[in-house]
Amino acid sequence: MGRNFIGYLLGFLVFVAGIPALMYWAAGRPLLWVPSLAPAVLAVCLMVPGLALSIWSIVYMKKVGEGNPFDAYNHEVAPRTRHLMTEGPYGFSRNPMLLGIYIYDVGVMIWLWSAWPLLVFALEVVLLTLQVRSEEKRLEKDFGEEYVAYKQRVGRYFNFSSK
């Protein structure tokens, strides 16, 4: 079994299943709980595009970057990207995979309609921000000035520049 598959499986288990399951547990909802129609529709309207953005980012990284995203706190889980990606989903966010997961998680929180999952989300954001900072240092080493210029052009999660 290749490292690519393990990286993707680990990402799925942690971000698509694990953190939402932890949010579900924190909310204390019954096993098959479904919210009323309006929150359910809003939640799905966030969850689906959030996952789509993450999947688009992964596919783009695999094809253009010729590698994978998952470098967990300086432990390479899958082969690193060989090319800096600055177009596609990476043209408006340096971390579109995480942006997609955050959008997905906001949908999960709306679905659960409880304040407790917000604590799980806050912890996730703090831990992943630390991870992103570590990745940024590695990307500066790997891609040098090209990455520094990209960092100045594109925001960590959103591109707010007026250029």
C-alpha positions as CSV (number, residue, x, y, z in Angstrom):
1,M,0.0,0.0,0.0
2,G,1.6,3.3,-1.1
3,R,2.2,6.4,1.0
4,N,-0.2,8.3,-1.3
5,F,-3.1,6.1,-0.2
6,I,-2.1,6.2,3.4
7,G,-2.0,10.0,3.3
8,Y,-5.4,10.3,1.7
9,L,-6.9,7.8,4.1
10,L,-5.4,9.6,7.1
11,G,-6.8,12.9,5.8
12,F,-10.2,11.4,5.3
13,L,-10.3,9.8,8.7
14,V,-9.1,12.9,10.5
15,F,-10.8,15.8,8.6
16,V,-13.9,14.3,7.0
17,A,-14.9,11.8,9.6
18,G,-13.0,12.2,12.9
19,I,-13.3,15.9,13.6
20,P,-17.0,16.0,12.7
21,A,-17.5,12.9,14.8
22,L,-15.9,14.7,17.7
23,M,-18.1,17.7,17.1
24,Y,-21.1,15.4,17.1
25,W,-20.0,13.9,20.4
26,A,-19.4,17.3,21.9
27,A,-22.9,18.4,20.8
28,G,-24.4,15.5,22.7
29,R,-26.9,14.8,19.8
30,P,-28.7,11.4,19.6
31,L,-27.2,8.9,17.0
32,L,-29.5,9.7,14.1
33,W,-30.3,13.3,14.9
34,V,-31.4,15.6,12.0
35,P,-32.0,19.3,12.4
36,S,-34.9,21.2,11.2
37,L,-35.1,22.0,7.4
38,A,-33.5,25.4,7.3
39,P,-30.3,24.6,9.2
40,A,-30.0,21.3,7.4
41,V,-30.2,23.0,4.0
42,L,-27.7,25.6,5.0
43,A,-25.4,23.0,6.4
44,V,-25.4,20.9,3.3
45,C,-24.9,24.1,1.2
46,L,-21.7,24.6,3.1
47,M,-20.6,21.0,3.5
48,V,-20.8,20.0,-0.1
49,P,-18.8,22.9,-1.6
50,G,-16.3,22.7,1.3
51,L,-15.5,19.1,0.5
52,A,-15.5,19.9,-3.2
53,L,-12.9,22.6,-2.7
54,S,-10.8,20.2,-0.7
55,I,-11.0,17.5,-3.3
56,W,-10.3,19.9,-6.1
57,S,-7.2,21.1,-4.2
58,I,-6.0,17.5,-3.6
59,V,-6.4,16.6,-7.3
60,Y,-4.7,19.8,-8.4
61,M,-1.8,19.2,-6.0
62,K,-1.4,15.6,-7.3
63,K,-1.5,16.6,-10.9
64,V,0.3,20.0,-10.9
65,G,2.4,19.7,-7.8
66,E,3.2,16.1,-8.4
67,G,2.9,15.3,-4.7
68,N,0.7,15.3,-1.8
69,P,-0.2,17.7,1.0
70,F,0.2,15.8,4.1
71,D,3.3,16.8,6.1
72,A,2.2,16.4,9.7
73,Y,4.3,18.5,12.0
74,N,7.6,17.8,10.1
75,H,6.7,14.1,9.6
76,E,6.3,13.3,5.9
77,V,3.2,11.2,5.6
78,A,3.1,11.3,1.8
79,P,5.6,12.4,-0.9
80,R,6.1,16.2,-0.9
81,T,5.0,18.3,-3.9
82,R,7.7,18.9,-6.4
83,H,6.3,22.1,-8.0
84,L,4.9,25.2,-6.3
85,M,1.2,25.6,-7.1
86,T,0.0,29.2,-7.6
87,E,-3.0,28.7,-9.9
88,G,-6.3,26.8,-9.7
89,P,-7.5,26.7,-6.1
90,Y,-4.0,27.9,-5.0
91,G,-4.6,31.1,-6.9
92,F,-7.0,32.5,-4.3
93,S,-5.8,30.6,-1.2
94,R,-2.4,29.2,-0.1
95,N,-4.3,26.5,1.8
96,P,-7.5,25.8,-0.2
97,M,-7.7,22.2,1.2
98,L,-7.9,23.6,4.8
99,L,-10.3,26.4,3.7
100,G,-12.5,23.7,2.2
101,I,-12.4,21.7,5.5
102,Y,-13.2,24.8,7.5
103,I,-16.2,25.5,5.3
104,Y,-17.3,21.8,5.7
105,D,-16.8,22.1,9.5
106,V,-18.9,25.2,9.7
107,G,-21.6,23.3,7.9
108,V,-21.3,20.4,10.4
109,M,-21.6,23.0,13.3
110,I,-24.8,24.4,11.7
111,W,-26.1,20.9,11.3
112,L,-25.5,20.1,14.9
113,W,-26.8,23.5,16.1
114,S,-24.9,23.5,19.4
115,A,-22.1,25.7,20.8
116,W,-20.0,22.8,22.0
117,P,-18.7,21.9,18.5
118,L,-17.3,25.4,18.3
119,L,-14.7,24.5,20.9
120,V,-13.6,21.5,18.8
121,F,-13.4,23.8,15.7
122,A,-11.4,26.4,17.6
123,L,-8.9,23.7,18.7
124,E,-8.7,22.4,15.2
125,V,-8.0,25.9,13.8
126,V,-5.2,26.5,16.4
127,L,-3.5,23.1,15.7
128,L,-3.8,23.5,12.0
129,T,-2.5,27.0,12.1
130,L,0.6,25.8,13.8
131,Q,0.9,23.0,11.2
132,V,0.5,25.6,8.4
133,R,3.2,27.8,9.8
134,S,5.5,24.8,9.9
135,E,4.6,24.0,6.3
136,E,5.3,27.6,5.3
137,K,8.8,27.4,6.6
138,R,9.4,24.1,4.7
139,L,7.9,25.6,1.5
140,E,10.3,28.6,1.8
141,K,13.2,26.2,2.0
142,D,11.9,24.1,-0.9
143,F,10.9,27.0,-3.2
144,G,12.8,30.0,-1.9
145,E,11.9,33.5,-3.4
146,E,9.2,32.0,-5.6
147,Y,7.2,31.0,-2.5
148,V,8.0,34.3,-0.7
149,A,6.5,36.2,-3.6
150,Y,3.5,33.9,-3.7
151,K,3.0,34.4,0.0
152,Q,2.9,38.2,-0.6
153,R,0.3,37.8,-3.4
154,V,-2.0,35.2,-1.9
155,G,-3.4,35.0,1.6
156,R,-3.1,32.0,3.9
157,Y,-6.8,31.2,3.5
158,F,-8.4,34.0,1.5
159,N,-6.9,36.4,-1.0
160,F,-7.9,39.9,0.3
161,S,-5.4,41.9,-1.8
162,S,-6.8,44.5,-4.2
163,K,-4.3,43.6,-7.0
